[in-house]
Amino acid sequence: MAPRQAEGRNLNATAANGQPNELDQYLVAKILATQDAAAFGELVRRHQSRVRVFLLRLCRNAALADDLAQDCFLHAWEKLGSYRGTGSFAGWLMRIAWTTFLQSKRSRDRYRAVLDDVAHSGAVPEQTEAVDEVTDLDRLLAVLTRDERAVMILSYACGLSHSEISDATDLPVGTVKSIIHRGKLRIRERFEIKDHQHG
Amino acid sequence: MKSKIINMAEHRMDDEDLRLHDMFRNDPIPDNGFSERVVRRVRRRLWMRRLLVPVATAAGGLVAVGPASQLLSWLLAQLGSLAAAPALISLNIESLAPGMLLLASILIAVRLIEE
């Protein structure tokens, strides 16, 4: 992280009294200028709930979600210099959370594939990942694809705007809107089927 | 003005949106020392980085001091012979190459550590 990248950013303390994103930008500028870990702690406090909810909904395991959230904030600390201040800080941060989740999932999938190979050879018993209690919402999200799930969670659980979701997932705003529309349709279809089945 | 209209359209919710919002609604997760843990890890990283650069420089310096002094003495000898007889200069690539490689690897290592 290069402190000089903070040059040109508004370090005016009055920003701290403005909009949430202005406060975020003020804190980012302060951290970049002074490597202030306490200011970063304030940023973490402001966004930890949203990031943890997002990761918890994605991986359905509280311990894993917390580990990933910590990794996400550490990546954010390392990459803070790349935040240009053009979009919202929440969108930028959720993009890191999403990338962290995808990387972790990829490595867990590889690990599971190795375990499966070993299990098929009869060397060790099969291991399953600990998952927290399955809720109605989890069942509902299960009918969606991974990307749809992320977009729906960012929209409905994290309260991000379409443009913030676009920043977070690197998808065009139009695609985000169509994913939300499609996700709603799929959920509706599923619920209607379920309601019908249960009379 | 345009963005205001877009935002209004974005926030206009139908029954299904409200139902989904209800389903997704969750209480904020309490911090419970989470941010402290993150800040502690960040501080540890800062300290590691502050220590790593001088330690790596010292270790690299210890390794490089022998070859570097040989390279320097060779360069001085070449300069001496250049001054004595310019026509007799012959670049000994075989002895120059390891020194240049060492120098390049030190520069790359310093760059990597800085990043």
Interface residues (C-beta under 8 A of the other chain):
Chain A: Q35 A37 A38 F40 G41 V44 R45 Q48 S49 R52 V53 L56 R57 D66 A69 Q70 F73 L74 W77 D136 L137 L140 M152 I153 Y156 A157 S161 H162 K184 I187 R188
Chain B: N7 E10 E16 D17 L20 H21 M23 F24 R25 N26 P28 I29 P30 D31 F34 S35 E36 R37 V38 V39 R41 V42 R43 R45 L46
